[in-house]
Amino acid sequence: MEYEVIGAQGAIDFGPKTEVAEVLQNIRTILTTMKYSVPLDREFGLSATMLDEPIPKAQAALSAEIVSAIQKFEPRAKVTFVGFVESDHYDGILIPKVKVRIRDTT
């Protein structure tokens, strides 16, 4: 089964009821955390090196960064698609939309 995660802030569930809910929340956390902002793990999250780049170049760089970060920090998920929520390019805001499959861990 494939799940979609939008990179936008949301409520944190400190006791997810299922492993799938936990994995999806972890992915959302990866998508909304900038590298170097987590004191005990400075490598956690996404790099901001694509900031101020043209939108197409930023999308390509961010897509690669997302796949790499999810592989590293949430190995139970396999990324099948990375896209972006439609927005006005004049705003310069990229909100990632990621589709994943959850690997069987049993």
Biopython code that builds the backbone (N, CA, C, O; Angstrom):
import numpy as np
from Bio.PDB.StructureBuilder import StructureBuilder

atoms = [
    (1, "MET", "N", (0.843, -1.180, 0.000)),
    (1, "MET", "CA", (0.000, 0.000, 0.000)),
    (1, "MET", "C", (0.891, 1.247, 0.000)),
    (1, "MET", "O", (1.947, 1.281, 0.631)),
    (2, "GLU", "N", (0.433, 2.256, -0.721)),
    (2, "GLU", "CA", (1.190, 3.493, -0.835)),
    (2, "GLU", "C", (0.529, 4.589, 0.000)),
    (2, "GLU", "O", (-0.696, 4.701, 0.039)),
    (3, "TYR", "N", (1.356, 5.393, 0.667)),
    (3, "TYR", "CA", (0.867, 6.481, 1.521)),
    (3, "TYR", "C", (1.468, 7.792, 1.046)),
    (3, "TYR", "O", (2.581, 7.826, 0.520)),
    (4, "GLU", "N", (0.714, 8.875, 1.237)),
    (4, "GLU", "CA", (1.189, 10.203, 0.850)),
    (4, "GLU", "C", (1.434, 11.038, 2.096)),
    (4, "GLU", "O", (0.621, 11.051, 3.020)),
    (5, "VAL", "N", (2.561, 11.733, 2.111)),
    (5, "VAL", "CA", (2.918, 12.599, 3.232)),
    (5, "VAL", "C", (3.193, 13.988, 2.668)),
    (5, "VAL", "O", (3.963, 14.141, 1.720)),
    (6, "ILE", "N", (2.566, 14.987, 3.253)),
    (6, "ILE", "CA", (2.791, 16.378, 2.871)),
    (6, "ILE", "C", (3.741, 16.998, 3.888)),
    (6, "ILE", "O", (3.559, 16.836, 5.095)),
    (7, "GLY", "N", (4.736, 17.696, 3.407)),
    (7, "GLY", "CA", (5.732, 18.322, 4.282)),
    (7, "GLY", "C", (5.220, 19.607, 4.887)),
    (7, "GLY", "O", (5.686, 20.693, 4.542)),
    (8, "ALA", "N", (4.271, 19.489, 5.779)),
    (8, "ALA", "CA", (3.719, 20.657, 6.470)),
    (8, "ALA", "C", (3.610, 20.318, 7.951)),
    (8, "ALA", "O", (3.423, 19.159, 8.323)),
    (9, "GLN", "N", (3.729, 21.331, 8.779)),
    (9, "GLN", "CA", (3.637, 21.113, 10.225)),
    (9, "GLN", "C", (2.294, 20.493, 10.587)),
    (9, "GLN", "O", (1.273, 20.798, 9.971)),
    (10, "GLY", "N", (2.305, 19.634, 11.574)),
    (10, "GLY", "CA", (1.092, 19.007, 12.060)),
    (10, "GLY", "C", (1.255, 18.661, 13.523)),
    (10, "GLY", "O", (2.331, 18.820, 14.099)),
    (11, "ALA", "N", (0.185, 18.193, 14.111)),
    (11, "ALA", "CA", (0.229, 17.803, 15.519)),
    (11, "ALA", "C", (1.122, 16.571, 15.682)),
    (11, "ALA", "O", (1.156, 15.698, 14.815)),
    (12, "ILE", "N", (1.830, 16.515, 16.786)),
    (12, "ILE", "CA", (2.697, 15.378, 17.080)),
    (12, "ILE", "C", (1.933, 14.398, 17.948)),
    (12, "ILE", "O", (1.349, 14.773, 18.965)),
    (13, "ASP", "N", (1.943, 13.144, 17.536)),
    (13, "ASP", "CA", (1.309, 12.077, 18.301)),
    (13, "ASP", "C", (2.425, 11.312, 19.010)),
    (13, "ASP", "O", (3.177, 10.578, 18.367)),
    (14, "PHE", "N", (2.538, 11.477, 20.321)),
    (14, "PHE", "CA", (3.621, 10.845, 21.068)),
    (14, "PHE", "C", (3.397, 9.358, 21.300)),
    (14, "PHE", "O", (4.279, 8.668, 21.811)),
    (15, "GLY", "N", (2.228, 8.863, 20.929)),
    (15, "GLY", "CA", (1.939, 7.441, 21.052)),
    (15, "GLY", "C", (1.154, 6.942, 19.859)),
    (15, "GLY", "O", (-0.014, 6.577, 19.992)),
    (16, "PRO", "N", (1.791, 6.920, 18.673)),
    (16, "PRO", "CA", (1.061, 6.466, 17.489)),
    (16, "PRO", "C", (0.489, 5.068, 17.709)),
    (16, "PRO", "O", (1.138, 4.203, 18.297)),
    (17, "LYS", "N", (-0.726, 4.863, 17.231)),
    (17, "LYS", "CA", (-1.424, 3.593, 17.461)),
    (17, "LYS", "C", (-0.877, 2.457, 16.600)),
    (17, "LYS", "O", (-0.972, 1.289, 16.979)),
    (18, "THR", "N", (-0.300, 2.798, 15.432)),
    (18, "THR", "CA", (0.215, 1.765, 14.538)),
    (18, "THR", "C", (1.631, 2.123, 14.090)),
    (18, "THR", "O", (2.065, 3.270, 14.201)),
    (19, "GLU", "N", (2.328, 1.128, 13.590)),
    (19, "GLU", "CA", (3.664, 1.364, 13.065)),
    (19, "GLU", "C", (3.598, 2.248, 11.823)),
    (19, "GLU", "O", (4.479, 3.081, 11.610)),
    (20, "VAL", "N", (2.571, 2.076, 11.011)),
    (20, "VAL", "CA", (2.416, 2.911, 9.814)),
    (20, "VAL", "C", (2.267, 4.377, 10.212)),
    (20, "VAL", "O", (2.898, 5.246, 9.608)),
    (21, "ALA", "N", (1.446, 4.662, 11.216)),
    (21, "ALA", "CA", (1.265, 6.039, 11.684)),
    (21, "ALA", "C", (2.587, 6.604, 12.194)),
    (21, "ALA", "O", (2.887, 7.778, 11.973)),
    (22, "GLU", "N", (3.370, 5.786, 12.868)),
    (22, "GLU", "CA", (4.674, 6.213, 13.376)),
    (22, "GLU", "C", (5.631, 6.548, 12.233)),
    (22, "GLU", "O", (6.299, 7.582, 12.267)),
    (23, "VAL", "N", (5.701, 5.690, 11.232)),
    (23, "VAL", "CA", (6.588, 5.907, 10.088)),
    (23, "VAL", "C", (6.187, 7.177, 9.340)),
    (23, "VAL", "O", (7.046, 7.984, 8.987)),
    (24, "LEU", "N", (4.896, 7.357, 9.097)),
    (24, "LEU", "CA", (4.425, 8.537, 8.369)),
    (24, "LEU", "C", (4.712, 9.817, 9.148)),
    (24, "LEU", "O", (5.082, 10.834, 8.562)),
    (25, "GLN", "N", (4.543, 9.767, 10.449)),
    (25, "GLN", "CA", (4.869, 10.934, 11.278)),
    (25, "GLN", "C", (6.371, 11.219, 11.235)),
    (25, "GLN", "O", (6.777, 12.380, 11.186)),
    (26, "ASN", "N", (7.194, 10.175, 11.252)),
    (26, "ASN", "CA", (8.635, 10.353, 11.176)),
    (26, "ASN", "C", (9.035, 11.003, 9.847)),
    (26, "ASN", "O", (9.917, 11.862, 9.815)),
    (27, "ILE", "N", (8.393, 10.597, 8.767)),
    (27, "ILE", "CA", (8.685, 11.187, 7.463)),
    (27, "ILE", "C", (8.292, 12.655, 7.444)),
    (27, "ILE", "O", (9.038, 13.492, 6.937)),
    (28, "ARG", "N", (7.128, 12.972, 7.992)),
    (28, "ARG", "CA", (6.708, 14.376, 8.057)),
    (28, "ARG", "C", (7.712, 15.194, 8.879)),
    (28, "ARG", "O", (7.999, 16.345, 8.547)),
    (29, "THR", "N", (8.236, 14.607, 9.935)),
    (29, "THR", "CA", (9.235, 15.294, 10.752)),
    (29, "THR", "C", (10.516, 15.541, 9.953)),
    (29, "THR", "O", (11.109, 16.616, 10.044)),
    (30, "ILE", "N", (10.936, 14.558, 9.179)),
    (30, "ILE", "CA", (12.116, 14.725, 8.330)),
    (30, "ILE", "C", (11.885, 15.866, 7.340)),
    (30, "ILE", "O", (12.771, 16.694, 7.127)),
    (31, "LEU", "N", (10.702, 15.909, 6.738)),
    (31, "LEU", "CA", (10.396, 16.909, 5.714)),
    (31, "LEU", "C", (10.307, 18.326, 6.268)),
    (31, "LEU", "O", (10.483, 19.294, 5.528)),
    (32, "THR", "N", (10.040, 18.452, 7.547)),
    (32, "THR", "CA", (9.845, 19.788, 8.129)),
    (32, "THR", "C", (10.994, 20.228, 9.037)),
    (32, "THR", "O", (10.881, 21.236, 9.733)),
    (33, "THR", "N", (12.100, 19.475, 9.033)),
    (33, "THR", "CA", (13.239, 19.806, 9.882)),
    (33, "THR", "C", (14.442, 20.172, 9.010)),
    (33, "THR", "O", (14.799, 19.438, 8.089)),
    (34, "MET", "N", (15.048, 21.291, 9.306)),
    (34, "MET", "CA", (16.252, 21.708, 8.597)),
    (34, "MET", "C", (17.484, 21.109, 9.265)),
    (34, "MET", "O", (17.568, 21.040, 10.491)),
    (35, "LYS", "N", (18.437, 20.678, 8.446)),
    (35, "LYS", "CA", (19.704, 20.178, 8.981)),
    (35, "LYS", "C", (20.322, 21.219, 9.901)),
    (35, "LYS", "O", (20.134, 22.422, 9.715)),
    (36, "TYR", "N", (21.050, 20.750, 10.882)),
    (36, "TYR", "CA", (21.771, 21.557, 11.869)),
    (36, "TYR", "C", (20.855, 22.185, 12.908)),
    (36, "TYR", "O", (21.333, 22.938, 13.757)),
    (37, "SER", "N", (19.550, 21.902, 12.872)),
    (37, "SER", "CA", (18.641, 22.494, 13.850)),
    (37, "SER", "C", (18.352, 21.559, 15.028)),
    (37, "SER", "O", (17.744, 21.982, 16.011)),
    (38, "VAL", "N", (18.776, 20.304, 14.942)),
    (38, "VAL", "CA", (18.544, 19.332, 16.019)),
    (38, "VAL", "C", (19.839, 19.203, 16.815)),
    (38, "VAL", "O", (20.830, 18.695, 16.290)),
    (39, "PRO", "N", (19.853, 19.648, 18.067)),
    (39, "PRO", "CA", (21.099, 19.712, 18.843)),
    (39, "PRO", "C", (21.893, 18.408, 18.937)),
    (39, "PRO", "O", (23.119, 18.444, 18.840)),
    (40, "LEU", "N", (21.251, 17.279, 19.119)),
    (40, "LEU", "CA", (22.005, 16.038, 19.311)),
    (40, "LEU", "C", (22.210, 15.252, 18.026)),
    (40, "LEU", "O", (22.858, 14.205, 18.040)),
    (41, "ASP", "N", (21.671, 15.738, 16.921)),
    (41, "ASP", "CA", (21.876, 15.091, 15.625)),
    (41, "ASP", "C", (21.823, 16.158, 14.542)),
    (41, "ASP", "O", (20.794, 16.332, 13.889)),
    (42, "ARG", "N", (22.911, 16.863, 14.352)),
    (42, "ARG", "CA", (22.968, 17.992, 13.420)),
    (42, "ARG", "C", (22.730, 17.578, 11.973)),
    (42, "ARG", "O", (22.387, 18.425, 11.147)),
    (43, "GLU", "N", (22.901, 16.302, 11.645)),
    (43, "GLU", "CA", (22.694, 15.829, 10.272)),
    (43, "GLU", "C", (21.238, 15.476, 9.977)),
    (43, "GLU", "O", (20.890, 15.228, 8.823)),
    (44, "PHE", "N", (20.391, 15.449, 10.989)),
    (44, "PHE", "CA", (18.984, 15.078, 10.796)),
    (44, "PHE", "C", (18.242, 16.176, 10.028)),
    (44, "PHE", "O", (18.429, 17.362, 10.298)),
    (45, "GLY", "N", (17.405, 15.775, 9.075)),
    (45, "GLY", "CA", (16.570, 16.718, 8.350)),
    (45, "GLY", "C", (17.071, 16.987, 6.948)),
    (45, "GLY", "O", (17.868, 16.225, 6.402)),
    (46, "LEU", "N", (16.597, 18.079, 6.371)),
    (46, "LEU", "CA", (16.903, 18.439, 4.994)),
    (46, "LEU", "C", (17.807, 19.662, 4.939)),
    (46, "LEU", "O", (17.680, 20.583, 5.746)),
    (47, "SER", "N", (18.709, 19.657, 3.986)),
    (47, "SER", "CA", (19.613, 20.774, 3.780)),
    (47, "SER", "C", (18.863, 21.957, 3.177)),
    (47, "SER", "O", (17.856, 21.781, 2.492)),
    (48, "ALA", "N", (19.355, 23.143, 3.433)),
    (48, "ALA", "CA", (18.756, 24.356, 2.862)),
    (48, "ALA", "C", (19.659, 24.956, 1.799)),
    (48, "ALA", "O", (19.562, 26.147, 1.505)),
    (49, "THR", "N", (20.535, 24.147, 1.220)),
    (49, "THR", "CA", (21.476, 24.662, 0.231)),
    (49, "THR", "C", (20.797, 25.137, -1.040)),
    (49, "THR", "O", (21.375, 25.915, -1.799)),
    (50, "MET", "N", (19.568, 24.677, -1.282)),
    (50, "MET", "CA", (18.871, 25.073, -2.509)),
    (50, "MET", "C", (18.075, 26.371, -2.338)),
    (50, "MET", "O", (17.385, 26.815, -3.256)),
    (51, "LEU", "N", (18.180, 26.957, -1.176)),
    (51, "LEU", "CA", (17.506, 28.225, -0.912)),
    (51, "LEU", "C", (17.981, 29.278, -1.910)),
    (51, "LEU", "O", (19.175, 29.367, -2.198)),
    (52, "ASP", "N", (17.078, 30.053, -2.421)),
    (52, "ASP", "CA", (17.360, 31.129, -3.374)),
    (52, "ASP", "C", (17.746, 30.646, -4.773)),
    (52, "ASP", "O", (18.147, 31.451, -5.614)),
    (53, "GLU", "N", (17.629, 29.355, -5.028)),
    (53, "GLU", "CA", (17.860, 28.832, -6.377)),
    (53, "GLU", "C", (16.573, 28.984, -7.192)),
    (53, "GLU", "O", (15.497, 29.113, -6.608)),
    (54, "PRO", "N", (16.656, 28.971, -8.513)),
    (54, "PRO", "CA", (15.439, 28.965, -9.322)),
    (54, "PRO", "C", (14.588, 27.740, -8.967)),
    (54, "PRO", "O", (15.117, 26.682, -8.626)),
    (55, "ILE", "N", (13.277, 27.897, -9.051)),
    (55, "ILE", "CA", (12.358, 26.834, -8.606)),
    (55, "ILE", "C", (12.685, 25.464, -9.224)),
    (55, "ILE", "O", (12.766, 24.491, -8.475)),
    (56, "PRO", "N", (12.876, 25.335, -10.533)),
    (56, "PRO", "CA", (13.167, 24.001, -11.086)),
    (56, "PRO", "C", (14.436, 23.369, -10.502)),
    (56, "PRO", "O", (14.464, 22.173, -10.213)),
    (57, "LYS", "N", (15.473, 24.176, -10.333)),
    (57, "LYS", "CA", (16.725, 23.668, -9.759)),
    (57, "LYS", "C", (16.522, 23.291, -8.291)),
    (57, "LYS", "O", (17.032, 22.265, -7.840)),
    (58, "ALA", "N", (15.790, 24.102, -7.553)),
    (58, "ALA", "CA", (15.509, 23.819, -6.138)),
    (58, "ALA", "C", (14.685, 22.542, -5.999)),
    (58, "ALA", "O", (14.939, 21.739, -5.102)),
    (59, "GLN", "N", (13.696, 22.345, -6.881)),
    (59, "GLN", "CA", (12.875, 21.131, -6.824)),
    (59, "GLN", "C", (13.725, 19.885, -7.049)),
    (59, "GLN", "O", (13.569, 18.891, -6.340)),
    (60, "ALA", "N", (14.613, 19.932, -8.019)),
    (60, "ALA", "CA", (15.477, 18.785, -8.300)),
    (60, "ALA", "C", (16.389, 18.482, -7.110)),
    (60, "ALA", "O", (16.517, 17.331, -6.694)),
    (61, "ALA", "N", (17.012, 19.510, -6.576)),
    (61, "ALA", "CA", (17.924, 19.315, -5.440)),
    (61, "ALA", "C", (17.174, 18.833, -4.203)),
    (61, "ALA", "O", (17.646, 17.946, -3.490)),
    (62, "LEU", "N", (16.012, 19.416, -3.952)),
    (62, "LEU", "CA", (15.229, 19.033, -2.778)),
    (62, "LEU", "C", (14.688, 17.611, -2.919)),
    (62, "LEU", "O", (14.629, 16.872, -1.936)),
    (63, "SER", "N", (14.297, 17.226, -4.122)),
    (63, "SER", "CA", (13.817, 15.855, -4.354)),
    (63, "SER", "C", (14.892, 14.840, -3.994)),
    (63, "SER", "O", (14.620, 13.860, -3.301)),
    (64, "ALA", "N", (16.117, 15.073, -4.466)),
    (64, "ALA", "CA", (17.227, 14.167, -4.153)),
    (64, "ALA", "C", (17.512, 14.153, -2.656)),
    (64, "ALA", "O", (17.769, 13.098, -2.076)),
    (65, "GLU", "N", (17.466, 15.309, -2.043)),
    (65, "GLU", "CA", (17.706, 15.432, -0.605)),
    (65, "GLU", "C", (16.651, 14.659, 0.191)),
    (65, "GLU", "O", (16.977, 14.002, 1.180)),
    (66, "ILE", "N", (15.406, 14.734, -0.232)),
    (66, "ILE", "CA", (14.304, 14.042, 0.449)),
    (66, "ILE", "C", (14.491, 12.535, 0.393)),
    (66, "ILE", "O", (14.377, 11.855, 1.413)),
    (67, "VAL", "N", (14.776, 12.014, -0.785)),
    (67, "VAL", "CA", (14.964, 10.566, -0.931)),
    (67, "VAL", "C", (16.113, 10.096, -0.048)),
    (67, "VAL", "O", (15.996, 9.090, 0.652)),
    (68, "SER", "N", (17.207, 10.817, -0.082)),
    (68, "SER", "CA", (18.380, 10.451, 0.717)),
    (68, "SER", "C", (18.087, 10.489, 2.216)),
    (68, "SER", "O", (18.460, 9.570, 2.946)),
    (69, "ALA", "N", (17.425, 11.540, 2.670)),
    (69, "ALA", "CA", (17.129, 11.689, 4.103)),
    (69, "ALA", "C", (16.167, 10.602, 4.591)),
    (69, "ALA", "O", (16.340, 10.070, 5.688)),
    (70, "ILE", "N", (15.165, 10.274, 3.789)),
    (70, "ILE", "CA", (14.209, 9.231, 4.212)),
    (70, "ILE", "C", (14.906, 7.875, 4.239)),
    (70, "ILE", "O", (14.667, 7.079, 5.146)),
    (71, "GLN", "N", (15.758, 7.603, 3.267)),
    (71, "GLN", "CA", (16.507, 6.342, 3.285)),
    (71, "GLN", "C", (17.367, 6.238, 4.543)),
    (71, "GLN", "O", (17.471, 5.172, 5.149)),
    (72, "LYS", "N", (17.971, 7.338, 4.920)),
    (72, "LYS", "CA", (18.882, 7.334, 6.068)),
    (72, "LYS", "C", (18.149, 7.279, 7.407)),
    (72, "LYS", "O", (18.518, 6.497, 8.284)),
    (73, "PHE", "N", (17.110, 8.106, 7.569)),
    (73, "PHE", "CA", (16.490, 8.272, 8.881)),
    (73, "PHE", "C", (15.208, 7.466, 9.097)),
    (73, "PHE", "O", (14.769, 7.306, 10.236)),
    (74, "GLU", "N", (14.600, 6.957, 8.020)),
    (74, "GLU", "CA", (13.397, 6.124, 8.177)),
    (74, "GLU", "C", (13.466, 4.974, 7.171)),
    (74, "GLU", "O", (12.747, 4.964, 6.171)),
    (75, "PRO", "N", (14.349, 3.996, 7.455)),
    (75, "PRO", "CA", (14.568, 2.896, 6.512)),
    (75, "PRO", "C", (13.359, 1.973, 6.333)),
    (75, "PRO", "O", (13.350, 1.136, 5.431)),
    (76, "ARG", "N", (12.350, 2.117, 7.177)),
    (76, "ARG", "CA", (11.147, 1.289, 7.002)),
    (76, "ARG", "C", (10.292, 1.757, 5.834)),
    (76, "ARG", "O", (9.351, 1.067, 5.443)),
    (77, "ALA", "N", (10.609, 2.931, 5.268)),
    (77, "ALA", "CA", (9.831, 3.482, 4.161)),
    (77, "ALA", "C", (10.665, 3.487, 2.885)),
    (77, "ALA", "O", (11.876, 3.705, 2.914)),
    (78, "LYS", "N", (9.995, 3.246, 1.777)),
    (78, "LYS", "CA", (10.631, 3.326, 0.461)),
    (78, "LYS", "C", (9.916, 4.412, -0.334)),
    (78, "LYS", "O", (8.709, 4.325, -0.560)),
    (79, "VAL", "N", (10.643, 5.416, -0.750)),
    (79, "VAL", "CA", (10.070, 6.537, -1.499)),
    (79, "VAL", "C", (9.729, 6.073, -2.912)),
    (79, "VAL", "O", (10.574, 5.506, -3.606)),
    (80, "THR", "N", (8.489, 6.313, -3.336)),
    (80, "THR", "CA", (8.067, 5.955, -4.686)),
    (80, "THR", "C", (7.811, 7.187, -5.553)),
    (80, "THR", "O", (7.757, 7.081, -6.778)),
    (81, "PHE", "N", (7.652, 8.355, -4.923)),
    (81, "PHE", "CA", (7.365, 9.577, -5.682)),
    (81, "PHE", "C", (7.688, 10.791, -4.815)),
    (81, "PHE", "O", (7.399, 10.812, -3.618)),
    (82, "VAL", "N", (8.286, 11.789, -5.435)),
    (82, "VAL", "CA", (8.479, 13.080, -4.773)),
    (82, "VAL", "C", (7.937, 14.148, -5.711)),
    (82, "VAL", "O", (8.368, 14.264, -6.858)),
    (83, "GLY", "N", (6.999, 14.914, -5.212)),
    (83, "GLY", "CA", (6.435, 16.020, -5.967)),
    (83, "GLY", "C", (6.298, 17.213, -5.034)),
    (83, "GLY", "O", (6.820, 17.211, -3.919)),
    (84, "PHE", "N", (5.604, 18.211, -5.497)),
    (84, "PHE", "CA", (5.430, 19.408, -4.685)),
    (84, "PHE", "C", (3.998, 19.895, -4.799)),
    (84, "PHE", "O", (3.394, 19.836, -5.870)),
    (85, "VAL", "N", (3.458, 20.375, -3.689)),
    (85, "VAL", "CA", (2.122, 20.937, -3.663)),
    (85, "VAL", "C", (2.132, 22.155, -4.570)),
    (85, "VAL", "O", (3.054, 22.968, -4.518)),
    (86, "GLU", "N", (1.123, 22.279, -5.388)),
    (86, "GLU", "CA", (1.050, 23.424, -6.301)),
    (86, "GLU", "C", (1.012, 24.724, -5.509)),
    (86, "GLU", "O", (0.225, 24.880, -4.576)),
    (87, "SER", "N", (1.869, 25.644, -5.896)),
    (87, "SER", "CA", (1.862, 26.956, -5.267)),
    (87, "SER", "C", (2.304, 27.980, -6.300)),
    (87, "SER", "O", (2.829, 27.628, -7.356)),
    (88, "ASP", "N", (2.094, 29.199, -5.998)),
    (88, "ASP", "CA", (2.494, 30.289, -6.873)),
    (88, "ASP", "C", (4.012, 30.404, -6.831)),
    (88, "ASP", "O", (4.579, 30.635, -5.763)),
    (89, "HIS", "N", (4.676, 30.250, -7.964)),
    (89, "HIS", "CA", (6.139, 30.304, -7.996)),
    (89, "HIS", "C", (6.684, 31.649, -7.544)),
    (89, "HIS", "O", (7.850, 31.752, -7.160)),
    (90, "TYR", "N", (5.848, 32.677, -7.587)),
    (90, "TYR", "CA", (6.308, 33.987, -7.131)),
    (90, "TYR", "C", (6.543, 34.001, -5.625)),
    (90, "TYR", "O", (7.347, 34.786, -5.122)),
    (91, "ASP", "N", (5.835, 33.126, -4.909)),
    (91, "ASP", "CA", (6.017, 33.043, -3.458)),
    (91, "ASP", "C", (7.345, 32.376, -3.104)),
    (91, "ASP", "O", (7.913, 32.639, -2.044)),
    (92, "GLY", "N", (7.836, 31.518, -3.988)),
    (92, "GLY", "CA", (9.089, 30.815, -3.735)),
    (92, "GLY", "C", (8.983, 29.766, -2.647)),
    (92, "GLY", "O", (9.976, 29.436, -2.000)),
    (93, "ILE", "N", (7.774, 29.236, -2.439)),
    (93, "ILE", "CA", (7.551, 28.241, -1.390)),
    (93, "ILE", "C", (7.399, 26.867, -2.025)),
    (93, "ILE", "O", (6.576, 26.675, -2.921)),
    (94, "LEU", "N", (8.192, 25.919, -1.558)),
    (94, "LEU", "CA", (8.082, 24.540, -2.013)),
    (94, "LEU", "C", (7.621, 23.672, -0.853)),
    (94, "LEU", "O", (8.308, 23.568, 0.163)),
    (95, "ILE", "N", (6.467, 23.055, -1.005)),
    (95, "ILE", "CA", (5.953, 22.137, 0.010)),
    (95, "ILE", "C", (6.011, 20.738, -0.586)),
    (95, "ILE", "O", (5.266, 20.432, -1.517)),
    (96, "PRO", "N", (6.887, 19.885, -0.061)),
    (96, "PRO", "CA", (7.032, 18.556, -0.644)),
    (96, "PRO", "C", (5.822, 17.667, -0.399)),
    (96, "PRO", "O", (5.164, 17.731, 0.639)),
    (97, "LYS", "N", (5.559, 16.834, -1.402)),
    (97, "LYS", "CA", (4.514, 15.815, -1.323)),
    (97, "LYS", "C", (5.201, 14.504, -1.702)),
    (97, "LYS", "O", (5.651, 14.333, -2.836)),
    (98, "VAL", "N", (5.278, 13.582, -0.744)),
    (98, "VAL", "CA", (6.042, 12.353, -0.925)),
    (98, "VAL", "C", (5.119, 11.150, -0.803)),
    (98, "VAL", "O", (4.279, 11.082, 0.094)),
    (99, "LYS", "N", (5.289, 10.204, -1.717)),
    (99, "LYS", "CA", (4.566, 8.937, -1.622)),
    (99, "LYS", "C", (5.572, 7.867, -1.234)),
    (99, "LYS", "O", (6.681, 7.806, -1.765)),
    (100, "VAL", "N", (5.155, 7.019, -0.289)),
    (100, "VAL", "CA", (6.042, 5.966, 0.208)),
    (100, "VAL", "C", (5.289, 4.653, 0.349)),
    (100, "VAL", "O", (4.064, 4.618, 0.470)),
    (101, "ARG", "N", (6.048, 3.596, 0.330)),
    (101, "ARG", "CA", (5.548, 2.269, 0.713)),
    (101, "ARG", "C", (6.258, 1.911, 2.013)),
    (101, "ARG", "O", (7.451, 2.166, 2.179)),
    (102, "ILE", "N", (5.507, 1.322, 2.922)),
    (102, "ILE", "CA", (6.078, 0.906, 4.208)),
    (102, "ILE", "C", (6.569, -0.534, 4.064)),
    (102, "ILE", "O", (5.820, -1.428, 3.669)),
    (103, "ARG", "N", (7.838, -0.734, 4.393)),
    (103, "ARG", "CA", (8.418, -2.079, 4.300)),
    (103, "ARG", "C", (7.938, -2.940, 5.459)),
    (103, "ARG", "O", (7.758, -2.460, 6.578)),
    (104, "ASP", "N", (7.737, -4.196, 5.175)),
    (104, "ASP", "CA", (7.312, -5.146, 6.200)),
    (104, "ASP", "C", (8.468, -5.387, 7.159)),
    (104, "ASP", "O", (9.536, -5.841, 6.748)),
    (105, "THR", "N", (8.257, -5.086, 8.433)),
    (105, "THR", "CA", (9.325, -5.233, 9.421)),
    (105, "THR", "C", (9.106, -6.437, 10.331)),
    (105, "THR", "O", (9.834, -6.618, 11.308)),
    (106, "THR", "N", (8.120, -7.250, 10.021)),
    (106, "THR", "CA", (7.867, -8.415, 10.871)),
    (106, "THR", "C", (8.646, -9.614, 10.445)),
    (106, "THR", "O", (8.538, -10.673, 11.064)),
]
sb = StructureBuilder()
sb.init_structure("model")
sb.init_model(0)
sb.init_chain("A")
sb.init_seg("    ")
for serial, (resi, resn, name, xyz) in enumerate(atoms, 1):
    if name == "N":
        sb.init_residue(resn, " ", resi, " ")
    sb.init_atom(name, np.array(xyz, "f"), 0.0, 1.0, " ", f" {name:<3s}", serial, name[0])
structure = sb.get_structure()
